[in-house]
């Protein structure tokens, strides 16, 4: 029987017409399923077809030209809105005052679902029903950790971590070009400090206290972040290499937390940290790991990059370097109780209220740095069950489609004067350029989706910048310690889909301040 079947398969000229019809029908069905896309409704914005490829859609949006693609589509649109496809997904670009208002204020546009579907690889916990999905579990766990009570509990540890890291920099070998200076890559040294402070606040003290484990888990996170898989956005069923790598690195991180959890259970010794908080809430290991990866994505990437760029911007703006130094020196002078206290000694005595209120200029410098370091576009999904009108344009975001908003449409709007210049004074009360239009600044979220981690991000940036500016003189340099000017504007590539370290290393030379 097997031999007969094998012979028949090898001799298609012997196949009957019925077999051929069946095969051709099956092939046509499969091809139609692959090539078919849901049609856009007539009142959706006009389809921007440039760069659209069969099956995959607008690859430029995902591969290297995100901001350029959106700009070109907006310029070609008569209404300021446009449609395009990624695979079978319908995406609607919106802009202008009406688009901005809809995007940030509509209760029918869902952020977590859009984030999960359009940024494949983000952690998803097993479904427990609509009322207990992962995004809700994540928010319910994160909100208590972002309260002042948790910062207060950890403050001595946070200031101690920051001081220890900067004292390690002070003890580094001298620069090759000039022994008076030392050299650091701020996207390594400050990135590492941010990771330790973040792990201290949303993770486990067992990791934050162990330099080797800290380095190991940061390496896992970095590899996880690099293993994004846009192919799975288009083909959700496809087991891509990068997706499998994310599963692998997620498992490695799970093993670290599993060992810590099992050790605590075995010894009966509870921790006084975020991990113990999650354990006591009854979360299982997969949900804990999903939370940790999600929280790190939310905080580490942006704050880690912002910490480096803020110091670089200061080297190119003597006025603001002087302003921040005067602010830090003033706080230190005000709270110094003994002539023998160093700057770091005094900063270590500040209360959480003082950290949150006495460094307003650092806060403005961070605000302006975020404006330059938030690239790409942001997303929402229409999960309302109906089409959503886009203002008075007569156009709609179809049910099930994604709304896309170009970040620079807000962060570099015409309401900003000399908008390509780094200038924190634009936020002074008498200028208030970020208040000149609704949702004119989205660095901390806006509308219905404010940044849950804003207070912590501001605290850690105040800690890092106050200690750094208070302890060191610093200048832009090459890797050997020669003072140089940046090769180009200090600007995040607008085409990136998220914050990223610069392709070419940048360096700061630094030395302890006199006195």
N, C-alpha and C positions, 0 to 999 in steps of 0.2 A: 504493500500500500504506500509506504514511504517513498519507494523508488518511483512509483507511478506519479505521485504528487510532485516529486522533484523533477521528473522529466517534463511534466506539464508546465511547471513554472519556468523551465528553461526554454520552452518552445512557445512563445507568445503568439506565433502565427497560427497555433492550433486552438487559441482561446475562442470561445463563442462570443457572439455579439453581446449577449447578456453580461458576460464578465467584463467586456470592454466598457459597456455603459456604466456598470457598477463602479469600476475603477475611475473612469473619467468624472462621474458624478461626485465621488468621494474627494478626488483631487480638487474639483471646482469648489466644493463646499469648504475644504480646508483653506484654499487660496482666498476665498471670499471672506472667511473669518479673519485671516491674517491682514488683508488689505482693507477690510471694511472699517469705517469710522462712523460714529453717530453724527448725523447731519446737524449743523448749527441751525437753530431756529431763525426765521427770517428777520426777527428784530434783535438778533445778537449783533454786536459790532462786526464790521466787515472783516472777513478772513484775510490776514496778512500772509500771503503765500510765498513771499520771497524766502528762499532758504529752506522751504518745506520739502522733506524727502518722503517718498512712499513708506508706509509702515511706521517709521520712526518719528516723523514730524520735524520740528524746528530744532535740529541738533545744535545750532549756534547758541541757543539759549542756555544749553547745558555745558557746552564745551568751549569755554574761553571767550565768548563774546556776549555775555548776558546783558550788561548795560547797553552796549552798542546795539544789540538786536532790538531791545525795547525802545531805545531812542529813535532808531530808524523806522520802526513800526509806528511810533507816535507821530513822527514827522509826515508819514504817508497817510495818516488818518485825518479825515475832515472833522471828526467829532472829538478827538483826543482819546478815543478808546479803540481797541482792536481785538481780534480773536486769532488764536493759533492753536496748533495741536502738538502734544508730546505723546507719541504713540496714539492711543485712542482717547486720551484725556483732552478735554477742551479747556483752554486757558484764556482768560479775558483780561487784557491789560487795561487798566483805568488810570486816569490822570486828572489834573486840574482840581479846582475847588470841590466840584460835585463828586468826582471820583474819590478824592481824599476823604471827604466826609463819609461817603458810603463805606469805604474800606475800613475805616477806623471806628465807625459808630454803629454799623449794622449788627444786630443781634443774630441775624440769619447767616452770617459768615463765620465759619468755624476755623480757628487757628490750629489747634492740636491735630485735627484730622488732616489738614493740608500739609502740615509739617511732616507727619508720618508718611503720607503717600508720595510727596514730591521730594523728600530727602530720604531715600531708601536706606535702611540699615539702622535707623533709630530704634532704640529698644522698645519692644512691645510686650507687655505682660499677657499671659493667657486671658482670654475673654471671660469675664465674670458677669456679663450682662450689661445693659446700657447704664445702670446706675452705679456701676463699680468698675468702669474701664480704667486703663492705666493712667490716662491723663488726669483723671479725677483723683486717683490714688496718689499720683505724683504731687499734685497741687496741695492736697490735704497734708502730705508729709512735709513738703517744703515750707509752707507758710509758717508753722511754728518755729522752724529752724532759722528763719529770717527775722525773728522778733528780737527786740533789744535784750530780753532776758537771756537768750542764748549767746549773744555777743558779749554780754557782761560776764557770763560764766567763763567764756574763753579768752577774755581780753588779755590777761597776763600771759597766756600762752601765745596769743597772736603777736603781742609786742615783743615777747621773748624770741619767737621765731624770726621776726623781721630783724631785730637787732643782731641776732646770731649770724644771720645770712650776710648782713652788711659788714659785720666784723670779720667774717671769713674773706670778704672781698678786700678789706683793708689789709689782710695778711697775705694777699696774693703776691706772686713774684713781680718784680718791677718790669716795666715795658722795655722792649729791646732798644727803642730809639732814645729813650730818656728815662733814666733810673728814678727820676723824681715822680714819675707817673706810673700807674698801673692801667691795665686795659681790660674791658669786659664787653661782651656782646649782650646788649640789654634784652635781646629776644631769647637769650638763654638764662642769664642770671635772674632777671626780674620775672620771667616766665616761671622759673623754678620756685621763686618766693610765692607767687600767686598760687601755684599748685599746692604748696604746703599749707598756706592759709585757707585755701578752699577745702582741702582734705580735712583740716582741723575743724572746719565749721560744718561740713555736710557729710563727712566720712568717718574715719576711725583714727583715734589717737595712736593706736598701735602702728599705723602706717606713718602718720605725721611725725612720730617720735623716732622712727628708724630710717636713717639716711638711705640705706640700701633698699629697703622696701619702698620708700618714697620714690627713688629713682626707677625701680623696677615697675611700679604701677604707672608712673608717668610715661614710661616707654610703651607700656601696653596701651594706654589711652591714646598716645600719639599715633601708634600704628593703627588702632581702631579708627581714628579720625581720618587717616590717609586712605583707608580701604573703603571709601564710599563707592557705590555702584549705581551709576545713573542708568545702566542698562536695565536694571530691575524696575526702574520707574516705568520704562516702556514695556518690558516683558516681566511682569511680576512673578511669573511661574519659572523664570530662568534661573538655574543655580549658578550664578556667575562666580568667578574666582574671588573677586573682591568681597562678595557677600559671604562666601564660605570663610574667607579670612576674618571677617568681622565676627562671625560665629566663633571662630577659633580664639580670637583675642577676648571676646566677651567671656568665653569659658575660662581663659587664664585668669581674668579678673575675678570671676566667680570663685575659683579655687583659693585665691588670696583671702577673700571675705569668708569663705566657708571655713578655712583653717582658723581664722580669728574667732568666728562664732563658736566653733566646736571647742576651742581652747577655753572660752569663757564658760561654756556649759560644763566642761569637765572640771574646771577649777572652782566653779561657783562664784567667780569674781566678775561682777558686772563692770562695764566701762561707763565713763561719764562723758559720753559723746553722742554724735548723731547716729552712729551705727546701733548703739544700744537703744536709742529712741525708736528706731525702725523695728528692731527685734521685739521690743516691748509692745509695739502696735500690732504684733502678730503677722508681720509681712514675711513671706517665704523668701528663700535665697534668690530665686530668679527675679522677683520683684525688687528686692534690695539692690541687686546688681543693675537692673534696669534703671532704678532711681539714681544710683551713683553715676552711671554713664550719662543719663539725661541731665543731671545737675552739673556734671563736669562740662558737658557740651554747652550748657546755658551760661556758665561762668568762666571756665578756664580759657576757652578760645578768645573771647572778646577781652576780658580783663587782662589776660596774659599778654596779648598784643598791645592793648592800650597802655599798659605799664611801660613798655619799651618805647613806644612812639612819644608818649608825653615827655619823657626825659630828652629825647632827640629834638622835639620841638623847642624845648627850653634853650638848648644850645644855640638855636638859630634866632632867638628872640631875647636879647639882653634885657629889655624892659621887663618882660615877664619873669625872667630868671631872677632879677632883682626884687620884683614884687613878692614872689614866693619865698625867697630867702628872707626878706624882711618879715613876712608873715610868720614863718617858722621861728626865726630868732626872737620875734616878739612874744610868741607863745612860751618859748623856753624861758625867756627873761621873766615873764610874768609868774611862772610857776616854779622857778628855781628857789629853793629854800636854803641852799648852802653854796658858797663859792666853789666848793670841791666837786659839785655835781657837773657831769658832762652833759652835753646835749642829749645823748642817748639815755642817760640816767633820768633826766627830767621828763622826756617823752614817755618813759616807762611808768611814770606816776599819774599820767592823765586819766581821767575817768571817761567812760563811754560817752557821756554827754559832752565833754570837752572835745573829744575827737570828732564828734558829729557837728559841733557848732563853731569851733574856733579856727577852722581852715577853709573859709569860704572861697579863697582864691584858688586853692588846689582843686576845689570842686568845680570852679569855672574852667580851669585849665583842662580838667578831665572832660567836661562837657564839650569843649571845643575839639579835643582830641577824638572823642567818639564821632563827632561830625565828619572827621576826615577818615575814620577807620571802619565805618559801617558800609560795606559795599553791596552790590547786587540788587536783588528784589526780594520782597517778602510776599507771603501767600495767605489766602483764606479759601475755604471751600464752602460753596453754597449747599447746605444740607437742610434747607427749609422745606423742601418738597414742592417748591414753586419757583418760577423765574423771578429775579429781583431787578426792578427798574434801576437804571443808573441815572439818578437825578431826573432832570427834565429833558434828557437827550433823546428819549424815545427808544433807547437801546436797553438791553437786559443782560444780566449774568444768568445763563440758563441753570436750571436745577441740576445739581451734580457737577457743575463746572467749577473751576478754580479762578479766583480773582487774583491778579498780580499787580503789585504796586512798586514802581522803581524808587528805591531808597533816596536817590539824589533829587527826585522830584520834591521831596520835603527838605532834605538836609542841605541842599544847595539851591533853594528857591530864590526867586528874584528879590525877596524881602531882606536877604542878607547883603550888606554892603561889602564890596571887595571880597566876594564870597570864597575865592580860592586862596585867601590869606588866612593863616592861623592867627586868630585874634580873639582871645577870651573876653576882652572888654565889650564885645558886641552883646554880652549878656548882662552888663551893668543895668541897673534899674532905669537909668536915664536913656538907655539905648533899647533894651528889651527887644532885640530883633527877632528872637525866637517866639515872641508873642504877637507878631504882626499879622499872623494868619492862623486859622484853625489848623492844628496838627502841623505847625511849622517846624517842629523839632520832634523827632521820633526816636532819639537815642536811648530813651528809657521806656520805650513803648509809648503808645498813645491810645486814647479812646477806651475801648473795652478790654484792651490787653496790655496793661502796664507791666513793666518788668518786675517780677516778684523778688528778684535778687538785688534790686537797686541799692538798698541801704547797705547791704554787705559789700557790694562792689565799690561804693563810695568810701566805706570804712577802710577796706584793704588798700585802696589807692591813696587815701590820706596817710595811712601807716607807712607805706613804702616810700611815698614822695617826701613826707616830713623827715623821716630818718635819713633818706638819701641826700636831700638838699641840705639838711642840717649838718650832716657829717662830712660831706665831700664837696670840693670843687670839681667840675667835670666839663669836658669839651668833646665835640665830635672829632673822631680820629680814624686812622687806619688801624689795622691789627697790630702794628708795631708800636703804636703810640705817637705817631706823627699827627699833629693837628691838621686837618683838612676840611674842606667844605663838602657837603653832600653832592653827589654826582647829578642829582636831579631833584625835583620837588619831593618832599616827604609826603607822599600820597599813596594810600592803599589803591591797588588796581581795582577800578570800579567794575571790572568784568568778573571778578571773583564772586563765587556764590556765598562765601562767608569770610570772616577775618582770617588772615594767614600771615605767617612770618614772611618778611621780604625774601625774594629769591636770592639776592646778593647780601651777604652779611654786612651789617653796619656795627660800628664800634664806638664806645665812649672811653676816653682816657680820664682818669680820676685820681685825686689825691686827697688825703685828709686835710680838712680846713685848719688853718692856724688859729690858735685860741680855742 
